[in-house]
Every structure is written in structure tokens, then in C-alpha cells.
Amino acid sequence: MTSTLSRRVFLGATAVAALSLAARPAFAQPRQIKMTMNLSCGRIGVSAGQEEAIALAKSYGFQSIDPDAGYLAKLDDDALAALRDRMKQDGIVWAAGGAPVDFRNDDAKFREGMKALPAYAKALQRAGVDRTGTWLMFGSDELTYREYGALMTGRLREMAEVLGDHGLRFGLEYVGTWSAWSSVQHPWVHTMAETIELIEDIGLPNVGLVLDSWHWYHAQETADDIKALKNEQVVVVDLNDGTEGLDRKAMQDTTRELPAATGVIDVGAFLTALADIGFDGPVRAEPFSAALNAMDNDEAVAATAVAMQKAFAQIKMSE
């Protein structure tokens, strides 16, 4: 998925990246803020193995990193212990893994994915990872709301059981973009409230939210909606900004900006509300940017670091 940054944003990001290459960004995060700046390489178009991703996170001031279950599974106990020791020394913790099961389509693909899920979950657990997440399909052209909901609830419960058996929390991300959910015959879950109801129907304690500022904005939710949550209800957070000059209904799900790039989305209010509930998990940039994808690894990570720092600086701590 790609998008195009405005010329102004692109040039600004490139200039920032060049500057940051010469002077690594420094950011003093208030001690009261428990959430971590997460470097999620794939979400910013950076192709990097686990070791390189950790090195980039250290260089550019990120505090958490996505785990690569395949890589981690291949490490023997001594190598894994050494990796975790280096991360601890560098002040870097694990963020969240994915949920590599195709639960949105036919049953054969779902069953195939479920066969591989225990080994995946075991690799994450062995490395000390305790969070995973995935996004929800927003509806169906064939199944009604209730039919599709029953199918998804059952499949997600199966996945959550396996993940929970390995000490993993499981976050679910709703898609609030009107142009996405309105494109199907029978729209399904696409708001925070509906996703909370789905989580209640799944009925397992390790299931929570992947909260995305983009979908929060498109669902026309508020800081108060976040403040009504508890920390344990939020597993992982995605952060981005909207496109200038477009109505919500004209925005496309695959066209976003770096956090705090345009001010369309009030990332300050979003992050402040998360800080108020004591959210202690990873916050990752997810801009879907062709311009960012075209940069080399250092430039893209540097530009993302500056954007994240700008967003975090908008957090207003309670007195």
C-alpha cells in the first residue's frame, strides 16, 4: 500500500532526514509517559532484518522494535539471551508481533494458518514478546452483518486461544475509513464501540484494541472515547496524519501522512488521552507513503523519528 506525500511534506521530511543523518535525533520523553516510540520498519517502507532494525532503533531514539518470529525461532538459547541482553543495554524492548493467519477469507486458508500459529506464538513467547495484533475486514459482499460477525468471532476466538496459551495479548484494529467500509454490500465492525462489543463476544481476557489515530479520526471519535478505556484494553497504537484539503469521505485508506505532518488529525489529543489512561505499549508510525518508501533506510527512519518526536512533544501531561 502506497501514497504520495505533498511536495512540502516530502521536501520537509527529506531535509529532516539529511539533518538527522549528521546529528542523531535526541528526545527527552517525560518519565510519566509509559508508552514507547516503536520502530516498525515494514510500516515505513524499510526492509531490515532483526539485527539491523534494532541498530536503527538505537541510532534514532526509538524505544521498541517489532519482533521477527522467523528469525527469533532460529536462534539457540545462548544467541537469544545475548540478543535480549543487548536490547536491554540499549533501552529497547519488544513491541508487537503480527497474527499471520488468513482469517478473512475461505476456511481452508484459515485452517492452514491455524496449523502454523502455535509455532509462531511459541517463538514470540520464547523471545519475551507479549503482544500481537491484526486488522479486521470491514464487511462482506456475500454474508450479512450477523453472518459475517458470527464467522469472524469464532475464528478470532480460536486465534486468541492459541495466542493466550503462549502469554500473548491479541489486538484487533477496526477500519473506520468511510471509503473502505462503504465499498462492501454488508459493512461490519468499523468503530471503537463495535470493536469493544466484538471483544466482549470473543470473551477472552487477552483480546484488546489496536488503536489507530487514522481510524479514530475517521470514526469521528474523541479523546473522551479513549479516556473511557483502561490501559489493559489497548494492545498497540498506530499513529499517522490525514491528507490536507480533503473531506473525510474523500480520503483513501491507503493515503496517509507521517504523524503530525499536516495537523488534520489531532495527534496531541490522541496521545494525551492515551497517556492519561497510562497506556504502556508501543506506538508506531503507519503513513503508507510512497515518498518515504523511496528513501534509503537511514533517511526513512530519521524522518519517521523526527515526526514521532514532534507528535510525542504535543502530549500535555496532567498536573
C-alpha positions in Angstrom: 0.0 0.0 0.0 1.4 3.4 -1.0 0.5 7.0 -1.0 2.1 10.3 -2.1 3.3 12.9 0.3 2.6 16.5 -0.6 5.7 18.3 -2.1 6.0 20.4 1.0 5.9 17.4 3.4 8.2 15.3 1.2 10.8 18.1 1.0 10.5 18.7 4.7 10.9 15.0 5.5 13.9 14.7 3.2 15.6 17.8 4.7 14.9 16.5 8.2 16.4 13.1 7.3 19.5 14.6 5.9 19.9 16.7 9.0 19.3 13.8 11.3 21.9 11.7 9.5 24.5 14.3 10.6 23.2 14.6 14.1 21.2 11.7 15.5 17.9 12.9 16.9 17.7 13.3 20.7 14.4 13.3 22.5 13.8 13.5 26.2 10.5 11.8 26.9 8.8 12.7 30.1 9.1 10.0 32.7 5.3 9.9 33.2 4.8 8.7 29.7 4.8 4.9 29.7 4.2 4.3 26.0 7.2 3.6 23.8 8.1 5.0 20.3 8.1 1.9 18.2 10.2 1.5 15.1 8.0 -0.7 12.8 10.2 -1.0 9.7 7.7 -2.5 7.4 5.2 0.2 8.0 7.6 2.9 6.8 8.9 1.0 3.8 12.2 0.0 5.4 13.5 -3.5 4.7 15.7 -4.6 7.5 16.5 -7.8 9.4 16.0 -8.1 13.1 19.6 -7.0 14.0 19.6 -4.1 11.6 16.2 -2.9 12.9 17.5 -3.0 16.4 20.6 -1.0 15.4 18.4 1.6 13.6 16.1 1.9 16.6 19.1 2.6 18.8 20.6 5.1 16.4 17.4 7.1 16.0 16.0 7.1 19.5 13.2 4.5 19.3 12.4 2.5 22.4 10.7 -0.6 21.0 11.1 -2.8 18.0 8.9 -5.3 16.1 9.9 -8.9 16.6 10.7 -11.2 13.6 9.4 -14.5 14.8 11.1 -16.4 12.0 14.5 -15.1 12.9 14.0 -15.5 16.6 12.9 -19.1 16.2 16.2 -19.9 14.6 18.3 -18.6 17.5 19.6 -21.0 20.0 19.2 -20.2 23.7 22.6 -18.5 24.1 22.2 -16.4 21.0 18.7 -15.3 22.0 19.9 -14.4 25.5 22.7 -12.4 24.1 20.3 -10.5 21.8 17.9 -9.7 24.7 20.9 -8.5 26.8 22.0 -6.1 24.0 18.4 -4.8 23.7 18.3 -4.2 27.5 21.6 -2.4 27.4 20.3 -0.2 24.6 17.0 0.5 26.3 14.9 -1.2 23.6 12.0 -3.6 24.3 9.8 -5.7 22.1 6.7 -4.1 20.5 4.1 -6.3 19.0 4.1 -9.2 16.5 1.5 -9.8 13.9 -1.0 -12.5 13.6 -0.1 -14.4 10.4 -3.4 -16.2 9.9 -5.6 -15.5 6.9 -8.9 -15.4 8.8 -10.7 -13.1 6.5 -11.2 -15.5 3.5 -12.1 -19.1 3.0 -11.9 -21.8 5.7 -9.1 -23.8 4.0 -6.7 -20.8 4.2 -7.8 -20.2 7.8 -7.2 -23.8 8.8 -3.8 -23.8 7.1 -2.8 -20.7 9.0 -4.0 -22.1 12.3 -1.7 -25.1 11.9 1.3 -22.8 11.9 0.1 -20.4 14.6 1.3 -22.4 17.7 4.9 -22.5 16.4 4.8 -18.8 15.6 3.4 -18.0 19.1 5.9 -20.2 20.8 8.8 -18.3 19.0 7.5 -15.0 20.2 6.9 -16.2 23.8 10.4 -17.7 24.0 11.8 -14.3 23.0 9.8 -12.5 25.6 7.2 -10.9 23.3 3.8 -10.5 24.9 1.7 -8.5 22.3 0.3 -9.2 18.8 -2.3 -7.6 16.6 -4.2 -7.7 13.4 -6.7 -5.6 11.4 -10.4 -6.5 10.8 -12.0 -6.8 7.4 -14.8 -4.2 7.4 -17.5 -6.3 5.9 -18.7 -8.7 3.2 -20.5 -8.7 -0.1 -21.9 -12.1 0.4 -22.6 -12.5 4.2 -24.9 -10.3 6.2 -23.6 -8.4 9.3 -24.7 -11.1 11.6 -23.4 -14.0 9.5 -20.1 -12.4 8.9 -19.9 -11.4 12.6 -20.5 -14.9 13.8 -17.9 -16.3 11.4 -15.2 -13.7 12.4 -16.0 -14.0 16.1 -15.4 -17.8 16.0 -12.2 -17.6 14.1 -10.8 -14.7 16.1 -11.6 -16.6 19.3 -9.7 -19.6 18.0 -6.7 -17.5 17.3 -6.9 -15.7 20.6 -6.9 -19.0 22.5 -3.7 -20.1 20.9 -2.0 -16.8 21.4 -3.2 -16.7 25.0 -1.8 -20.1 25.7 1.6 -18.6 24.9 1.1 -15.5 27.0 0.3 -13.2 24.1 -2.2 -10.4 24.1 -4.1 -10.0 20.8 -5.1 -6.6 19.5 -7.9 -6.0 16.9 -7.9 -2.9 14.6 -11.1 -1.6 13.2 -11.1 0.2 9.8 -13.0 3.4 10.2 -12.4 4.9 6.7 -15.7 5.6 5.1 -14.4 4.9 1.6 -13.3 1.4 2.7 -16.3 0.1 4.7 -18.9 1.8 2.4 -17.5 -0.2 -0.5 -18.9 -3.5 0.6 -22.5 -4.7 0.5 -22.7 -5.5 4.2 -20.5 -3.3 6.3 -19.3 -4.8 9.6 -17.3 -3.5 12.6 -15.8 -0.1 11.8 -15.9 1.8 15.1 -14.2 1.6 18.6 -17.6 0.8 20.2 -18.3 -2.0 17.8 -14.9 -3.5 18.3 -15.3 -3.4 22.0 -18.6 -5.3 21.6 -16.8 -7.8 19.4 -14.1 -8.3 22.0 -16.8 -8.9 24.6 -18.3 -11.5 22.3 -15.0 -13.3 21.9 -14.9 -13.4 25.6 -11.2 -14.0 26.3 -9.1 -11.8 28.6 -6.1 -11.4 26.3 -8.0 -9.7 23.5 -7.9 -5.9 23.1 -7.7 -3.0 20.7 -5.2 -1.9 18.1 -6.0 1.8 18.2 -5.1 3.7 15.1 -5.3 7.6 15.1 -6.4 7.4 11.4 -9.4 5.2 12.1 -10.2 7.1 15.4 -10.4 10.2 13.3 -12.5 8.7 10.5 -14.9 7.1 13.0 -15.3 10.7 14.4 -14.3 9.5 17.9 -12.9 11.8 20.5 -10.3 11.9 23.3 -13.0 11.1 25.7 -13.7 7.8 23.9 -10.0 6.9 24.6 -10.2 8.2 28.2 -13.1 5.8 28.8 -10.8 2.9 28.1 -8.4 1.1 30.5 -4.7 0.6 29.7 -5.2 -3.2 29.5 -7.8 -2.7 26.7 -5.2 -1.2 24.3 -2.6 -3.6 23.0 -0.8 -1.4 20.4 -1.2 2.0 18.7 -0.7 3.2 15.1 0.0 6.9 14.5 -0.4 8.9 11.3 -1.9 12.0 9.9 -4.6 12.8 7.3 -4.5 14.4 3.9 -4.9 18.2 3.7 -7.8 19.7 1.7 -10.0 16.6 1.7 -13.2 15.7 3.3 -13.2 12.5 5.4 -15.3 10.7 2.8 -12.8 11.6 0.1 -9.8 10.3 1.9 -8.5 6.8 0.9 -7.3 4.3 3.5 -4.0 3.8 1.7 -3.1 7.5 1.5 -1.8 8.9 4.8 0.9 11.1 6.1 3.6 10.9 8.8 2.4 11.7 12.3 1.9 15.5 12.9 2.8 16.3 9.3 -0.5 18.1 8.4 -2.4 18.6 11.6 -5.6 17.1 10.1 -5.6 14.6 12.9 -5.2 15.9 16.4 -2.3 13.6 17.4 -1.7 15.7 20.5 -5.2 15.0 21.9 -5.0 11.4 20.8 -1.7 10.7 22.5 -2.6 12.8 25.6 -5.7 10.7 26.1 -3.5 7.5 25.9 -1.1 9.0 28.4 -4.0 9.8 30.7 -5.1 6.1 30.9 -1.5 5.1 31.5 -1.0 3.3 28.2 2.3 1.4 28.4 2.6 -0.2 25.0 4.1 0.6 21.6 3.2 3.5 19.3 4.2 3.0 15.7 4.1 5.3 12.6 2.0 3.9 9.7 1.9 6.5 7.0 1.6 4.4 3.8 3.9 6.8 2.0 5.5 6.3 -1.5 7.9 9.1 -0.8 9.0 7.5 2.5 9.3 4.2 0.8 11.6 5.7 -1.8 14.1 6.8 0.8 17.0 4.7 2.0 16.7 3.0 5.4 18.5 5.7 7.4 16.6 8.6 5.7 13.2 6.9 6.2 13.9 6.1 9.9 15.3 9.5 10.6 12.3 11.3 9.1 10.0 9.0 11.0 11.9 9.6 14.2 11.5 13.3 13.9 7.8 13.0 13.1 7.2 10.8 16.1 9.2 13.1 18.4 7.1 16.0 17.1 3.9 14.1 17.9 5.0 13.0 21.3 6.0 16.6 22.1 2.3 17.5 21.8 1.4 15.3 24.8 0.0 17.5 27.6 0.8 15.9 31.0 -1.8 16.2 33.7 -0.8 18.4 36.7 
